């Protein structure tokens, strides 16, 4: 029997139906091996990774081994990306398969799967090496830097990440730009004219205060009186009326990053959920593989889209559209598209259907004609006490919708709509009389906070991470409490700012250029080009981290009594607390109030009055303790004064006395 192993159990039934009884289709359920937990798992100078089965992988490998043993041929059909290539290699290695055949397809259709099985290849070890390098680099940063960071900030379980930390830095830097921004109040003038030439709405002209109105270096009108003088105008002379045109080309089909951006902006679905929905659509055979950097479609897909568009009277350009992939695009397969363009609705849930519709319309629109606009720009002028006040009125009219007949905008932007301004044709020398002229109060605006969509766009622009990792990055930095979502905007938490302040200027991986260059090294490894190898890249990063850690040395907040690190102890809720305590507890039990994320005043120990009762085990005096436990329930008990090092006996209080019959 032939065995074909895929990643997701959700694909098994569909692919089994394509291949029939000659094959048995099984699932690895993702990764079956990884680096060990609790230790770094890779040591210099050779940096050979120590792989162990994951908790789930132990069971999966056991079941697969029993089946693979009797197979005539084993096909590894894990996902068509670096991660999938690595999973295929781990399966081959862990199951000790001598001749494993690698097959890949970017859509789960009968034709695609059968074609892939008919043309297998060997595992691409360059792709495996690139994935392994990324995994080891992430492990080195996490395991080497995180403990030092926790010591410095006095907070346990803090983490630094090769990609997550630069992502947090982007949000922190933007927030600080916003805080430092100085708002400038300034003034403009807007005139509204009556409709003309059967244009239903009025049209507007905006004052352009340039020559004679602004001093050297001045950007805005700061004097309201000056603006009011200009607003007193009603009649302007037309100086010029220019007619021109513009066109808007359709956006390319979705790649991973633009799909996440569009789903966030148009559907208000976060990146993690978007990828989960797309995974289901892919597994059900509705769309092509959703992790891709390529914006181009296959020739077959383009032919199908153009045929469908022609049948439904959508305008097509003379030749198919293609796009240039961005530098560093790492996947060879095509953009995200429907597997059957004629299917208008697909997906089991409303969210899946909405995402499918987004993907389908984008793929069709990508092959349609440009949208054409007529542009009219009128320049007008009036006299204010001998000074020329110049106004402009610009209007844009859609004269041929092209791709906009199918969708109104790119969808990856939060707000792309331009206000309409129905400017009529005018002749130079004419006069135009406004029905309304008013001063417009304006304020300069700080840069906007990142949304999930715009942060993904910035990560892609900076070359931080890869599209397939963006959803995990955003989920990681919010779940760890470094950032929070506030009305769809990314806002840094105090802890996030503290982490960035501690790392900035001390670790190279926090620099955007450094992160981008590492990604380029990974691409070279994947391509099998140049001198970049796993060992060279990992050794270089390890050396720099070691050097950076030496400069990072010293504790952030040492205990004044014993010199060990102070830890920031925080817990929310009714039984919560927020203080700094010595990591040497219970040998050293000094503690301090929290003062803005730093140790403050020393906490004075409450004198505990011993009672007349003695511990039946060690004869030390008992101390009565009352309060609220971690479960939120009140307690009243007598505990041994030798707690916690000498004796841990305690007894419930009953009528003001220890109940020796009922110990805790």
C-alpha angles and dihedrals in degrees: 000000000000118000125208117189121200129177105239124054086215090072098050101084095045095048092043087058091054096049101039130203094325088076136049112208117208135174131230091199090226123294117014096184136036142156113295121268118242096027134063093245096208129070136188143283098031096020093209107176119236106219123195130179114266118240090260092037093063092063094040094050090048092055094042093048092057092052099039091053091074098037122119092206133008120209119193108209100172118150118303099248139079092277091051092047090053092049089052091053092047090052092049092047098042094045092042093231109176099197112025117169119215119217128179135185131171098213131041099231127127093247094049096045095046092047090052094049090049091055108040124169140192122276110275102237092189089063090046090051091051092052092045091050091052091049093049093046090052090048093050094052093043098047099036101042105030097068091048090048091050090051093049095049096034092233122123121223096026115151135204119199134195091229105013094060096054088048090054089046091057091057094043092049091050092049091052091050088055093049092048094047115115112215113224119202112214140159140237137177127234126190124198119204129196120261119271139186094024091304103147099208129058119251131232136222124196127212114246103202102197127124114035095007105067125056121226110292092010116128103179142036104254097174112084091193089061091051091048090055090054092045089056087073118101105167124058132181119232109237100175142355116199125191121201142144138231136191134212119209120211119257117253121259115280124283119189096273097045091047089056091047094048094046089051095047100037104028101025089232117144120237096252092053091043092058091047091052091046090050090057092048090050094047090050090053096247100118139021122258110307100212106077140125096199119100093193130098129218118263089246092053092048091051091051093048094048091048092050092046092050091050090053096045097249113152116254130195117238094257134029119270123244131180135210113245116236119258110277095025101157109188125081099202126094134270123280111280141145114278089221111033093195092063105096099182126038136156137068098248135044091251092050090050092049091050092047090052090051091051094045097048091046092052092049094043090052090070099045131098124279118268111245126213134190111223123202122186120185123189116203134179140197136181122249111182091322095316122112114239109199124203133187130206117191124184133179124198125189107231101168117021100201108166091359088074085075103035131007102219148003090269094209090091122077093227124004102158118123117208115249118245112182099207114186124220112269135186122229110257094032120121125228123200119207121222089205136021122180144170112247117213110219138180130195111247128222119233112284122254116253120264118203088261096050092043090055089049090052093047089053092047092050093045092240111154124330131279092256089059101046097089091050092047093054093044091049099050093046097044091051091057098247094116136014135202113241115181088335093309125115112240124181119238119222089255091054091053092047091052093050092046090051094050101036115107091006105072127047095210089070091065114096095220091051092052091048092050091052089054089052090052090052090051091052091051090050091051092048089231133133128003096300110123135166093256095047095051096041093046092050093050093045091051092051093046090051091051093045091050091054089056090045091057126133130058121281093222117007120195109258090217103048107003096239119131118281113230125214106231113200132169128164128215137053093313091042129136139186118196144115118255134180116263086220091072128166091026087049115027101174114137139182138205116255114253111188095317095320134089111274133175119356113259113237116227115240111238108246113216113219116224131228089254123093133211109259090214103050104005093236117141116272121234121212112231127188131176144096122304130222089267090059093249121126120245135199116185147139114242131188114262087225091070128159108007103027106030135359100192117137136169134198115252115245120182090341094308134093113264099225090184091065114048124179 
